[in-house]
Amino acid sequence: MPPVHGYTYPNVSDDPDQTDVLRNRLGLRRHSELHPEEYRRTSHRILEIRLGLGPTGHFDADHLKAIHRHIFQDVYEWAGHMRHERPVVDGARVEPIGSMRKGATTFLPGSHIDRGLTEAFKPIRDPDVLKASTPEQFAAIAGKVLNELNYVHPFREGNGRTQEAFVAELGRHYGHNVDLSVITRSRMVSASIAGTQDPDHPAMAALLTDASSPARTRALKELMQDMGSGPAARPLDDLVIRTAAPGETVSGIFKTRTSLSGAFETPDGIVAVPVADLRNAVRKDGGYTVTVQSDFLTASAAPVLRPVPRPVIPAVFGPAEEKRESALLARAKEDGRKAAASFHAFWSAPPSLVCRDIETAIRQEGGDAAQAFNGMKAGGRHAALGEAIKQELRHNPAFARELGKIQKDMAAYGDSREKAFAFGAAHGRETEILTDLAGTDREIARHASRTPTSEPGRALIQTLTGQPALTATTDPADRPSLSSAQTPGPG
């Protein structure tokens, strides 16, 4: 009896790199050679679909097959054929694949694929069901379709890429931009497994809500950019990263703050909450607990970052100038690192709730810090903020100490354009924050430098509020100082 002609080349070696390699148009017999070529060529075809140059259809089985054919046409002869069919590959018909599994997940038997697809497309059979839908309504229906398609797993290879392109096209047809770039591989795999086991599981709908809601997508992009840069960056695809749903209570260790969200590390992954809700975070069990009451800000409401000015280059720039410039940049980078360290510790701790209010007050005054500070004095426009600052000092003795640190290091950092440029080269994201808050922090630095005292924080508050300095108090035994706390705050 002749051997069965299958989707893979006959195994002629025990080398895993040459075992079960799919028959392909390129004639490549090693996984290490086939995989990069496959992804390079299919990525080009997926881009064509995103640009509207792919196949059109009625979002049914034929449309799904057409999308698979378009994506994999350059790599596999069987592109567009499902695993219960018998396409001709390398001159002979391949045998259908009945049983298919991946890890602990078993997919629908091949003999039931047609019935499974009928069930999968049932939620979108009515073309009017998604008309004028919100991102959440679209995600709920499309998530159910995606769960069912995952279980059917109709193709021998490329199910994930085909299904993602299909649901993105479905969204585009109904006015939703489904941006799956904000969905990490770990999250997609986790949601797919959950949806395969239970088609009504909400993980996929939540995933598509994040990918379809413009505000949530922006928040995740900004967060992922923040987490993917710097010395502490982690491989994002290994993490589950999502936004919190309205009314959800999130408990975990605070990781970082962006202009749109604050991120907490929880047992289920990284969860982003709207930045407006951070002021309601409560310390609990070594971390924080916060209940989502706001929505993620729109781009127009996000802080506007002012550009960092470039240094003035001397007309004559010889060896002597170059030496002086190198020394200046080296010193500026070191000052910048110190400023960033103090700034990060200060801004990620509870006092930042008051500092953020100071920032808001300055923005309300068109960036005029002096005007905002004058308004914090008794009877001024921002008098309530002045009272809040005094309350913060009374109830949080560490506030003055931390404020003193940032004043000292920001004073060393200074206002030099050359320093700003050098610091930006070494610390891309931090310089945006520092520049954005320049009105606040540099004014703080100036006040500190003009006030000879060992407690610059209290002196500054005295200056701002026109009130006598408060009596120093000691930290309660059960409240660690902000600089020694193990868990950074949600500011």
C-alpha positions in Angstrom: 0.0 0.0 0.0 1.5 3.3 -1.0 2.3 5.8 1.8 -0.4 8.5 2.6 0.3 11.8 0.8 0.0 14.4 3.5 0.6 18.1 4.1 4.2 17.6 5.3 7.3 16.3 3.6 8.4 12.8 4.5 10.7 12.9 7.6 14.2 11.8 6.6 16.0 12.9 9.7 15.5 13.0 13.5 16.5 16.7 13.4 13.4 18.6 14.8 14.2 21.4 12.3 13.5 19.0 9.5 10.6 17.1 11.0 7.0 17.6 9.8 7.8 20.6 7.6 4.8 21.7 5.6 5.0 21.2 1.8 5.5 24.7 0.3 6.0 26.5 -3.0 9.5 27.6 -2.0 10.8 24.0 -1.6 12.2 24.8 1.9 12.7 21.7 4.0 13.7 23.3 7.3 11.4 25.1 9.8 14.2 27.7 10.4 14.1 28.5 6.7 10.3 28.3 6.1 9.0 30.3 9.0 10.7 33.6 8.3 9.9 33.4 4.6 6.3 32.5 5.4 5.8 35.4 7.7 7.6 37.8 5.4 5.3 36.9 2.5 2.1 36.6 4.4 2.7 39.9 6.2 2.8 41.6 2.8 -0.6 40.0 1.9 -2.1 40.9 5.2 -1.1 44.5 4.6 -2.9 44.4 1.3 -6.1 43.4 3.0 -5.7 46.2 5.5 -5.4 48.6 2.6 -8.6 47.4 1.1 -6.9 45.4 -1.6 -7.9 41.9 -0.4 -10.9 39.8 -1.3 -14.5 41.0 -0.7 -17.4 38.8 0.3 -20.4 38.3 2.6 -18.5 37.3 5.8 -19.3 33.7 5.4 -17.3 30.5 4.8 -16.4 31.4 1.3 -15.2 34.8 2.4 -13.0 33.2 5.1 -11.5 30.8 2.5 -10.8 33.7 0.2 -8.9 35.6 2.9 -6.8 32.5 3.7 -6.1 32.0 0.0 -5.0 35.6 -0.3 -2.7 35.5 2.7 -1.0 32.2 2.0 -1.1 32.1 -1.9 2.7 32.7 -2.2 3.6 29.9 0.2 1.2 26.9 0.1 -0.6 25.3 -2.9 -3.4 24.4 -0.5 -4.1 28.1 0.4 -7.8 28.6 0.7 -8.6 24.9 1.2 -9.9 23.6 4.6 -8.5 20.6 6.3 -11.5 18.4 5.5 -10.9 18.9 1.8 -8.4 17.1 -0.5 -6.5 19.7 -2.5 -3.7 18.7 -4.8 -0.2 19.4 -3.3 3.0 18.4 -4.9 1.2 16.6 -7.7 -1.1 14.4 -5.5 -4.2 14.9 -3.3 -3.6 15.2 0.4 -5.6 13.2 2.9 -8.2 15.1 5.0 -7.3 15.9 8.6 -10.0 14.7 10.9 -8.5 15.1 14.4 -6.5 18.2 15.3 -5.2 19.5 18.5 -2.7 22.1 19.9 -1.4 21.5 23.4 -4.3 20.5 25.6 -6.9 22.0 23.2 -8.8 19.7 20.8 -10.5 21.3 17.9 -13.7 20.3 16.0 -13.4 17.0 14.1 -12.9 17.5 10.4 -16.2 15.8 9.4 -18.1 18.5 11.3 -16.4 21.6 9.9 -19.2 22.7 7.6 -21.7 22.5 10.4 -19.3 24.3 12.8 -18.9 27.2 10.3 -22.7 27.5 10.0 -22.9 27.9 13.7 -19.9 30.3 13.8 -21.4 32.7 11.3 -24.9 32.6 12.8 -24.4 35.8 14.9 -23.6 37.9 11.8 -25.9 36.2 9.3 -28.2 39.3 9.5 -26.2 42.1 7.7 -28.1 44.7 9.8 -27.1 43.3 13.2 -23.9 45.4 13.4 -25.1 48.5 11.7 -24.6 51.6 13.9 -23.1 49.4 16.6 -20.8 50.7 19.4 -17.3 49.2 19.8 -18.7 47.2 22.8 -21.6 45.9 20.8 -19.4 45.0 17.9 -16.9 43.3 20.2 -19.6 41.2 21.9 -20.8 39.8 18.5 -17.5 39.5 16.8 -16.0 37.9 19.9 -18.6 35.1 19.8 -17.8 34.5 16.1 -14.1 34.4 16.8 -14.6 31.9 19.7 -16.5 29.6 17.4 -14.0 29.9 14.6 -11.2 29.1 17.0 -12.9 25.9 17.9 -13.6 24.9 14.3 -10.0 25.6 13.3 -10.8 24.9 9.7 -7.3 25.2 8.1 -4.3 23.1 8.4 -2.2 26.2 9.2 -2.8 29.9 9.4 -6.1 29.9 11.3 -5.1 32.8 13.7 -3.9 35.2 11.0 -6.9 34.4 8.8 -9.4 34.9 11.6 -7.8 38.2 12.7 -7.9 39.5 9.2 -11.5 38.4 8.9 -12.6 40.1 12.0 -10.7 43.3 11.1 -12.4 43.3 7.8 -15.8 42.8 9.5 -15.0 45.8 11.7 -14.0 48.0 8.8 -17.2 47.1 7.0 -19.3 48.4 9.9 -17.1 51.4 10.7 -14.8 50.0 13.4 -11.0 50.1 13.2 -10.0 46.8 14.8 -6.3 47.5 15.8 -4.9 44.2 17.0 -1.5 45.6 17.4 -2.4 46.4 21.0 -3.2 42.8 21.7 -0.2 40.8 22.9 0.4 37.2 21.8 -0.1 35.9 25.3 -3.4 37.6 25.6 -4.7 36.4 22.2 -3.6 32.8 23.1 -5.2 33.0 26.5 -8.5 34.4 25.1 -8.5 31.8 22.3 -8.1 28.9 24.6 -10.9 30.2 26.9 -13.2 30.8 23.9 -12.5 27.3 22.5 -13.5 25.7 25.8 -16.6 28.0 26.2 -17.9 30.0 23.2 -19.7 32.4 25.6 -16.5 33.2 27.5 -16.1 37.0 27.7 -12.3 37.2 27.2 -12.4 37.5 23.4 -15.1 40.2 23.6 -13.0 42.2 26.1 -10.0 41.8 23.8 -11.9 43.1 20.8 -13.3 46.0 22.9 -9.8 47.1 23.6 -8.9 46.7 19.9 -12.0 48.5 18.7 -12.5 51.4 21.2 -10.4 54.3 20.1 -9.8 55.6 23.6 -8.8 52.2 25.0 -6.6 51.5 22.0 -4.8 54.8 22.5 -4.3 54.1 26.2 -2.9 50.6 25.5 -0.6 51.9 22.8 0.8 54.6 25.1 1.2 52.0 27.9 2.9 49.4 25.7 5.3 52.0 24.4 6.1 53.0 28.0 6.6 49.4 29.1 8.6 48.4 26.0 11.3 51.1 26.5 14.0 51.7 29.1 16.3 49.4 31.0 13.4 47.6 32.8 11.6 46.8 29.5 10.0 43.3 29.3 9.0 41.3 26.2 5.4 42.5 25.8 4.2 39.5 23.9 4.8 37.4 27.1 2.4 39.5 29.0 -1.4 39.8 29.2 -2.1 43.6 29.0 -5.6 45.0 29.0 -7.8 47.9 30.1 -10.1 47.7 33.1 -13.9 47.6 32.4 -16.3 50.2 33.9 -17.1 49.4 37.5 -14.2 46.8 37.8 -12.1 46.8 40.9 -8.4 46.3 40.2 -6.0 45.2 42.9 -2.3 44.9 42.3 1.2 46.4 42.4 1.4 49.8 40.7 3.8 49.7 37.7 3.7 52.9 35.8 1.7 56.0 34.8 1.1 57.5 31.4 -0.9 60.5 30.3 -4.0 58.3 29.8 -3.7 55.4 32.3 -2.1 53.9 35.3 -1.0 50.2 35.1 -1.2 47.6 37.9 0.4 44.2 37.9 -2.3 41.7 39.0 -2.3 37.9 39.2 -4.1 37.9 35.8 -1.7 40.3 34.0 -1.1 44.0 33.6 -4.4 46.0 33.9 -4.7 49.7 32.9 -7.1 52.0 34.6 -8.1 55.5 33.6 -5.6 58.1 34.9 -8.5 60.1 36.5 -9.2 57.1 38.9 -5.7 57.0 40.3 -6.5 59.6 42.9 -9.0 57.1 44.3 -6.4 54.3 44.7 -6.2 52.9 48.2 -3.1 51.0 49.7 -4.0 47.4 50.4 -2.0 44.2 50.9 1.3 45.6 49.7 -0.3 47.2 46.6 -3.3 49.3 45.6 -7.0 48.8 45.0 -8.9 51.1 42.7 -12.4 50.9 41.3 -12.9 52.2 37.8 -15.3 55.1 37.7 -14.0 57.1 34.7 -13.4 56.4 31.0 -10.1 56.7 29.3 -9.4 60.2 28.1 -9.7 61.1 24.4 -6.6 62.4 22.6 -7.8 66.0 22.7 -8.1 65.9 26.5 -4.6 64.3 26.9 -1.8 66.6 28.1 0.0 68.4 25.3 3.7 67.8 25.5 5.9 70.8 24.5 8.9 70.0 22.3 12.4 69.9 23.7 14.4 72.7 22.1 17.6 71.7 20.4 20.9 73.3 21.5 22.4 76.2 19.7 25.4 74.9 17.7 28.4 77.4 17.6 29.3 78.6 14.1 32.8 77.5 14.7 33.0 74.1 16.2 36.6 72.9 16.5 38.4 70.5 18.8 38.3 72.8 21.8 34.5 73.5 21.4 33.9 69.7 20.9 35.8 69.0 24.1 33.8 71.5 26.1 30.6 70.3 24.5 31.4 66.6 25.4 32.1 67.6 29.0 28.9 69.6 29.2 26.8 66.7 27.8 28.4 64.2 30.1 27.6 66.4 33.1 24.1 67.1 31.8 23.4 63.4 31.4 24.5 62.7 34.9 22.4 65.5 36.3 19.5 64.2 34.1 19.8 60.7 35.6 19.7 62.1 39.1 16.7 64.3 38.3 14.9 61.4 36.7 15.4 59.2 39.7 14.1 61.8 42.1 11.3 62.7 39.7 10.2 59.1 39.2 10.2 58.4 43.0 8.3 61.5 43.7 5.8 61.4 40.9 4.9 57.7 41.4 4.0 58.3 45.1 0.8 59.6 46.7 2.0 63.2 47.0 1.8 63.3 43.2 -1.9 63.6 43.5 -1.4 67.1 44.8 1.3 67.8 42.3 -0.9 66.8 39.5 -3.4 69.3 40.7 -0.6 71.9 40.7 0.1 71.0 37.1 -3.6 71.4 36.2 -3.7 74.8 37.9 -0.7 76.0 35.9 -2.3 74.8 32.7 -5.5 76.6 33.6 -3.4 79.8 33.8 -2.0 79.2 30.3 1.3 77.9 31.6 1.9 80.9 33.9 3.3 79.2 37.0 3.6 82.4 39.0 0.0 83.3 38.3 -1.1 79.8 39.5 1.0 80.0 42.7 -0.4 83.4 43.5 -3.9 81.9 43.1 -3.1 79.3 45.7 -2.8 82.0 48.4 -5.8 82.7 50.6 -8.8 83.9 48.6 -7.2 83.3 45.2 -8.6 81.3 42.3 -6.7 78.1 43.4 -7.1 78.7 47.2 -8.6 75.2 47.6 -5.5 73.7 46.2 -3.4 75.7 48.6 -5.5 74.2 51.4 -5.1 70.7 49.9 -1.3 71.2 49.9 -1.3 72.1 53.6 -3.5 69.1 54.4 -1.1 66.9 52.5 1.8 68.2 54.7 -0.2 67.6 57.9 -1.1 64.0 57.0 1.9 63.0 55.0 5.1 64.1 56.6 7.2 62.4 53.9 5.8 64.8 51.4 8.2 67.6 52.3 11.2 65.3 52.3 10.4 63.9 48.8 9.6 67.4 47.5 12.9 68.6 48.9 14.7 65.9 47.0 13.2 66.7 43.6 13.8 70.4 44.2 17.5 69.8 44.8 18.0 67.5 41.8 15.8 69.6 39.5 17.8 72.7 40.5 21.0 70.8 39.5 19.3 69.9 36.3 18.5 73.5 35.6 17.0 75.2 32.6 19.8 74.8 30.1 18.6 73.9 26.6 21.8 71.9 26.1 21.0 69.9 29.2 17.5 69.3 28.1 18.7 68.0 24.7 21.4 65.8 26.3 19.0 64.4 28.8 16.5 63.7 26.0 19.0 61.7 24.1 19.6 59.5 27.1 16.1 59.4 28.5 13.6 59.7 25.7 10.3 59.4 27.6 11.3 61.1 30.9 12.3 64.3 29.0 8.8 64.6 27.6 7.4 64.4 31.1 9.9 66.8 32.5 9.4 69.3 29.7 5.7 69.0 30.0 5.9 69.8 33.7 8.6 72.4 33.3 6.4 75.2 34.5 5.8 73.4 37.8 9.1 71.8 38.5 11.4 74.6 37.5 9.4 77.1 39.4 9.7 74.8 42.4 13.5 74.6 41.9 13.7 78.4 41.7 11.7 78.8 45.0 14.0 76.3 46.7 17.2 78.0 45.5 16.0 81.4 46.8 14.9 80.1 50.2 17.8 79.2 52.5 16.4 76.4 54.7 17.1 72.8 55.5 13.4 72.1 54.7 12.8 73.4 51.2 9.5 71.6 50.8 8.0 73.4 53.8 9.5 76.7 52.8 8.0 76.3 49.3 4.5 75.7 50.7 5.0 78.7 53.0 5.8 80.8 50.0 3.0 79.5 47.9 0.2 79.7 50.5 1.4 82.7 52.5 1.0 80.7 55.6 3.5 80.1 58.5 5.6 77.0 58.3 4.0 73.9 59.8 5.5 72.1 62.7 7.6 69.1 61.7 6.2 65.8 62.7 7.7 62.3 62.6 6.5 59.4 60.4 4.0 57.1 62.1 5.5 53.7 62.7 3.1 52.0 60.3 3.7 54.3 57.4 7.0 53.9 55.6 8.5 56.9 53.9 7.8 57.3 50.2 11.5 56.8 49.4 11.6 53.5 51.2 8.3 52.1 50.2 8.4 48.8 48.4 5.4 49.6 46.3 5.4 52.7 44.1 2.2 54.8 44.2 -0.3 55.3 41.5 0.5 58.9 40.7 
